[in-house]
Amino acid sequence: MDTPIGRKIKEDTGVTLDPEFDIEGGQTKIPLMVASGEYPDLIVSKGAGQLVDAEALIDLAPLIEEHAPNLKKMLGDGINRLKWSEEDPSIYVLTTAAIDNQAMTPTYGAWVQHAVVKELGYPELRTLDDLKNVIKEYKELHPQIDGQPTIGLTMNTDSWRIQASFLNSGFMMTGGAGDDGEYYVDPETYEATLHYRRPIEEEVFKWYNELNAEGLLDPETFVQKSDQFDAKLASGRVLATIGPDYMMNSGQEALREAGKTERMYGVYPVTLSEEYVNHSYQSIGLQAGWGISITEDCEDPPVRAIKFLDYLASEETQIMLNWGGIEGEHYEVVDGKRVIPEEEWEKRNNDKDYLKKTGIGYNFLRFAPRYGDGVLDSTGQTYTVNTREIAIKNQTDIEKEVLAAYGVELWKDLYPSAEEFPVKPWGGAAYNISIPANSELQGLNQRALDITKKLVPEAVLAKPDNFTNVWDEFMTSLENANIEKAEEEYTKLIQEKVELWSN
């Protein structure tokens, strides 16, 4: 709250946020809350099943209808997706995802240093074999970078990040429709399969095994913490990584601030083979499941709480949070258009703590829905600064050079566009669908994940001639854990959700 944006919000609303965080994504704090029966005023959860079962959350539907015109406008017809179930059409969770987002940066891919592709003459980076060849060739040419051993490929596998980066690569590299968590959803029947059980994914993890056998995979990949991963990227000695865009922010900012722009990363739509394409830009529609709720213990009247969330969704506040901060301090209006001065762009691009110091951006955007990139306000200007024009303007010289060599202006130009895919009928991600608390499915999923986290890294680190044996053990262990029952139950949940949203 002690930032220009935070002070403005407090001035406008009288609200002060005193947040508390759980680095385990709620796995620790939420069960403790349920056991004690004591809750904060607002809670942002990754799936609210336990809270709903405990009757800890209030129905937001009547509050939105009566007191939240900005939220109603922003959500539009998508508000139907926020209904809890056919039996209980209450809205307990308000999505905090971007609405109608047209992201300038691809959400997932293979990240490769600009220096690597430049020195190698801008090789094709379309398949995993292409990626391995590039890493291998450059590492042989440069066994050290700045006096430290060169790392071919490393990944962020700390805690839940092993799913978002390493494990997700199994279906992202084989044409999966965006991030659907641990399941692959058939786009025709909506049948769910634990995605590792698709035979083609074995080939993806076998590729990692080959990478490891050739000394191209960081031996600390499966034991390092998130800050160690960030530090390795910031050192400039990691040639490549695979994962979502948000895991790159810290490393990219640190490299830019240090002037090591040639060691920053471009993102490429690499897949197992050219038979598959990256689905990062497939439209998800309105994302439901995860988000913010008002609890029964809200000390202020719930009306005040929903009005606060509605304030965050207003056009004026969205511009302040999403675009440029405070007029006259962070941007100016020239001929009716918002303009960010050059000196302010310098701070944005080169000070990794800029957002933290100003309060612009993600600090407050996590507490309510927000307009995504490309959405226009009432003046015809975008709500966010992530426009094509500004994205190009803020590129480093070497980034422009690399993109030009590949015949594009932005990294997204390398990817299939949203128009090439249908909108996902089951929403933003299958993992957002709430699973009944303490259900058999919840237990089955946890057992499957425990097995996966143990045996997939073990298969990757095995000697090549033992990879198949470990993978077969993995498949058998999943079957013994009754994974087919989990797939059946998950399929029902997805099919029910699609039917609910279509009514």
N, C-alpha and C positions, 0 to 999 in steps of 0.2 A: 504493500500500500504506500510505501515511502518512495514514490516516483511521481513525475509530473502527471502521468495517467492515473495512478492510484489516488492522488490527491484530488484530481478532477472528478473522479467517480464518487469519492466520499463527499465532495462538495455538492454534487448533483443529487445524490440519493440518501446521504446520511449513513450509508452502509459501510462498515469496515469488515473485511474478510480476514479471518484468523485461521488460515488453513493448516491442516495436519496431513501428512502423507504416509503412505504405506508402500515401501519399495517392493513388496511382494504382490502388489496389485490388488490388495484387499483380502488376500487369503488369510492373513493374520487378524487384522482389525475387525473385519465384518463379523466373523464368528464370535469374537469377544463382545461386540456390540449386541448381537442377538442374545447371547447368554445373559448379559447384564440388563438388557431392556432399555439401555440408555443410548441415545443417538445425537449426532450433531444436527444443526438446523438444516444443512444441505449436505448431500453426499453424492460424490461422483463415483460410480461403481462400474466394474467390468462384469455386468450381468447381475441382476437384482433379485434372483430367485429366492435366496435366503431371506432377504429383507421383505419381500412381498409375502412370503409364507409366514413371517413373524408379524405381519400387519404393521410394519414399521413405516410404510410410505403412504402418503395421501394421494388421492386421485387428483391429477392436475387438470383433467379435461374441463370441469366447470370453471376452474380458476382461469384457464386460458381463454375460454369462451367469454368470460365477463370482464377480465382485467388485463388481457395481454394482446392488444391489436397488432403489435409489431411481430410477436411470435406467430400469430395466426397468418399474417401476410407472408412471413418468411417460409413457414412450413407448407402452406398451400394445401393441395390435395394429399401431399405426402403425410399429413398428420394421421391419416388412416393407418399408417404403418406403426404408429406408436401404441396402438391398442395392445393390451397385454395378451388377451386370448379371446376365443369365441365365447367362452363361458363368462369371462370377465373383461369387458371392453374398456376398462379403466386405463388411463394413461399414468403410469407410475414413474416412467423414465423419460426425460426430455433429451433427445439426442444432442450431443455437443459436436457433431461432425459438420463439416463444411457442406453447405447446400449448393447444388448445381456446380460443383467444383470442376474446373478445367485446368488442372495443375500444369504449371510451366515445367516442373521437374518430374521426370518419370518416377513412379513410386518404388520401383524395384528393378534391379539389374546387376550387371557386372561392372564394377568400378575400376577403371584402369588409369594409371598416372599419364598425364599428358606427355611427360618426358619419354616414356616408354614407347608410345605409338609414334611419336615424332622421329625418334632415332631409328626406329625400324621401318620407316617409310610409310606409315599409316596403313598397316596391314588390315585385312578384313577381320572383323570381330563379330562373327555371327553365331558360331557354335562353341561348345565347350572345348572341343579340340583346338579351335582357333585360339581360344584364350590360353590354353595350356602351352601351345607353341610360342605365343608371344611372351608369356612369363618365363619360360625356359630359356629362350634366346637372349632376352635382356639380362637375366640373372647370370648367365654364363659370361656375358660381356662385362657385367658390373657386379662381381661377387660382394662388393662393399659399396655403401653409399654414405658419404660423410664419415668414413672411418668405422662404420658399424656394419655388421653382416646384413646383406640384403635378404628381405623376406619376400618370397614369391607371392603367396596368398595367405591371408589370415582372415578370421571371421569373429564377430562378436557373438559369443555363445553363453554369456553370463546370464544365469537365471532364465526368465521367460524369453530372453533374446535368442536363445538357441532355436526356438520355434520360429521366430519372426525372420531370422536370417538363414541359418544353415538348414534346418528341417524343411522350411518352406520352399527352399530351392528345388526340392524334389518335384513339386507340381508346377512351380513357376517356370521351370526349365522344360516342362513337358506340356505346355499349353493349358494349364489350369486357369480357370476364370477368376483371376485375382486371388487375394488372400482369403481362403475359406478355412483357415485354421488347420485342424488335423484331418479334415475330411475333403474328399473330392466329391463334388455334387454333379451328377449327370444332368446336363442342361435340358434334356428332353423329358426325363422321368422324375427328376429331382431325387433320385436314389443316392444315398450317401455311402461312400466307401472310405475307410481309413486310407488316406492317400498313399501311404507306403506300400499298401498291398497291390497297387497297380504294378504289374510286372515291369513296365517301362521305367519306373522310378529306380529300380535296382541299378540301371545303367548310369543314372546320375551319381549315385553314391559310390558306384564302382569307379567313376571318374575321379572322385576325391581320393579314393584308395590309390589309384595310379599316381595322382599328384603327390601324395605322401611318400610313396615308394621311390619317387624320383627326387625327393628332397625339396619339393616346391611348395609344400604345405607347411605353414608355421607349426612346429611341434607343440607350441603352447596354445594352439587354437581352442582346445576343449577344457583348459584349466584357467585361462586368464580372466580377469575381471574386466568390466566395461571400461573403467578408467585406464587400464593397461592397453586395451585395444585402441582407445582414443590417443594415448601417448605414442603408440607405434605409428599410427597414421600421421600424427603431427611431426614425428621425427623425419619423415620423408623417405623411409627405407622400405615401405610396404608397396610392392608393385601393383597389387590388385586385391580386391575383396568383393564379396557378393552379399547383397542384402538390401533392405529398404532405405529410402533416402534419408529418413530422420536419424539413422545411426551414423550418418556421414557428417552431420553438421559441425560437431566439435572439432574433428580432425581437419575438415576443409577450412574452417574459420582460422584455426591456429596456423595452418600453412600459409594462408593468405596474409595474415598479420605478420608472419615472420618473413614475408617476401619470397617464399618458396613456391611461387605460382606454378612453376613447371612440375612440381610434385603434387599439385592438386589433381583431382580425378574427374574424368568424364564417365558417363554412364551409358552402357551399351546393352541392347536387347538380346543378349546371348541366350540361346536355348540348346538343348541336347543335340539337336540336328535341325536342318532347315525345314524339316517336316513340321516343326512346331513354331508358334509365334508367341511373343510376350503379350499378355493381356492387361498390362498396367492401366491402359486407358479405357477399358471396358466400363461403361457407366453402371453405377451401382444403384441409382435412384436414391431415395432418402434412406440413410443408414439408421437402423433402429437397433435397440438392444442395450447398448452401452450409453451412458450419459448421466445427467444430473437429476436428482430427486429431492423433494422436500419431505422431511420426516415428520412423524407425529409429535416429536419433541421440539419442533421449531419454536424457539422462545418468542420471536416476533410473530405477529399474526401471519399465517400463510399468504394472505393477500399482499402484505408488504414484500414477502419473498418473491412471489410471482411477478410483482411489479418491478422488482430489481432485475430479475432475469429478462423481463420485457424491455427494460431500459437498455440492457446490454445488446438486445436485438434491434434497437432502433437504428434508423439510418445514420443519425448524427454520431452515435456511439460506435457503430460498425466502421464508419470512416475513421474515427479516432483510433480504434483498436487495430483495424485491419490495414489502414492505408498510411497515415502519416503523423499521428500524434496530435499535438496541440498547434492550431493555426497561429502563425507568428513566432512559434518556438521551434517547430520541427518541419514546417512547410509553410508556403505562402500561396495566396490565391492571385493569379495573374490572368486578367481577361476572362474571369469566371472559371479558370482551370486551376486545380491544385498542382503546385510545382515544388519539388524538393530541391533546395539550393545545393550546389556542388559540394560545399564544405560539409553539409549534412550527409550527402551520399558517401563522402570519404569516411565519415564516422561509421555509417551503417556497414560499409564493406570491409573496413579494416579494424574495427574494434569488436572483438568477439563478445564483449559484455554490453553492447549497445542496447539490445532489447531489454536486458535485465535492468539497466540504468534508467531507461525511459519509461518502461512499462508497456511499450508498443508490442503488439503481437500476441504471442502465445500465453503470456502471463495471465490475461483475463479471458482470452478466447476459449479456454477450456471449460468455462462455466456456463455456456449457453450455446445454442446453435449459432452459426455464423455464415455469412455469404462467402462462397468460394471464389477462387480466381476466375476472372472473366465475367462475373455478374456485374451488371450496370446499375448505378444508383439513379435517382430521379433527374440528375443533371446529365446523364449519359456517360459519366465517368465510371471506371471500375472501382469497386470497393477496396480492392487490394492493389498493392504496388507490383504484384506479380503479373505484369502484362508482357506481351511479347516484346514490345518496344523497349521497356525498361530492363527486361531480362537481357536483351542484347547489349544495351548500353552498359550494364554492370559487369559484363564479362571481362576477364583479364585478356591481355593481348595474346597470350599463348592459347587460351581457350578459343578465341576467335580463329586463330590460325589452325587449330586442330579441327574445329567444326567445318571450316571452309574446305579443308583437305578432304573431308568426308562428304562434301557437297550439301551441307545443311547449315541453318542458322542457330538452331537450338537442339539440345539433346532429344527433346520430344519428337523432333522431325525424323529421327531414326526409328521410331516406334510406330506400330500400327495405330491408327487414330480411333477415337471412340465410334465414329461412323461405321467402322468395319465390324462392329459387334452389336448384338442386341443388348438391351438393358437387362441386368440380372434380376430375374423375378423373385429370387429369395433374398435380395437386399445386399447390403454392403459386404457382409462376410458371414459365412455360416456360423462362425464362432460367436457372433453377437446374439444368436438365438438363445434365449434363456432356457437353461435346463433346470427342472424341478430340484430344489435343494434336497440333499440327502437321498436322492433317487438312486436306483440301481445303475442308471446310465451314467450318473456322475461318478460313481465308484468304478465302473468299467472304463470310462475315459481316463481316469487317473491312473489305473493300473497299466493301461495301454501306453500312456505317456511315460510312465516310469520305465517300462520295458524299452521304449523307443530311445529315451535319453541315454540309456545304458548301452544298448546293443548297436545302434547306428554308428556312434563314434567308435565303438570297438571294431566294427566292420571296416570302417575307414582306416583305422590304424593297424589293422591286421596285415600280415604278409600277403601279397597278391594271391598266392596259391591257396590261401585260407579264407579269402573274402567270401566266397560262395557258401562255405560251411557256416560262417557266422551269420550270414544273411538268412540262410535256411533256418538256423536256430531262432532268429528274430521272428520269422514268419510263423514258426511252430509255437513260439511263446505267445504270440498274439492270438492264435487260434485257441490255445489252452486257456487264455484269459477271457474267452467267450466274446471275442471282438465282433463276431457276426451278430450277436444279440444287440450290441451297441449300435452297429450299423443299421439294424432294423429300427431301433428306437429313434435314432437320429433322423432317419428317413421320414418317419411319421411326423416328427416335429417340423421338419422343413416343409413337407407337403401341407401340413395344417397351416403353417404360417403363410405360404403362398395363397392358399384358399382364403384365409382371413383377409389378406391384403387386397384380394381381387373382388371382395364383396363390396 
